Amino acid sequence: MKLQEQIVQKLNEAFKPNKLEVINESHQHSVAAGSETHFKVIVVSEKLQGLSPVQRHRAIYDVLKFELANGVHALAIHAMTQDEFNQKQNEAFRSPPCIGGSKN
């Protein structure tokens, strides 16, 4: 199973999201073609209700702790409830450009 599919499966099981996008952004960075090291996740789930942004990120990190320890270098997280997503729908969930990590 590809790493991206593994991430999708784990997040679906943990959060039962209304919306889930897992986007491989590795091609935007200085990594080999076909790499799975940089991801953006958009998770819309009522299981995030009442959690602060830090608590939401920690919950996602906990679910993906194996992947983060074994190859995932960067994870951009957009975690929200359905109401919050509806309010942000017109906003783009863009990741910042890579500045080369250890090259700077």
Protein Blocks (a to p, Z undefined) as FASTA:
>chain_A
ZZklmmmmmmmmmnopabdcdddfklmpccdehiafbccdddddfklgoiafklmmmmmm
mmmmmmmmnopabdcdddddfklmmmmmmpccdddddehijmZZ
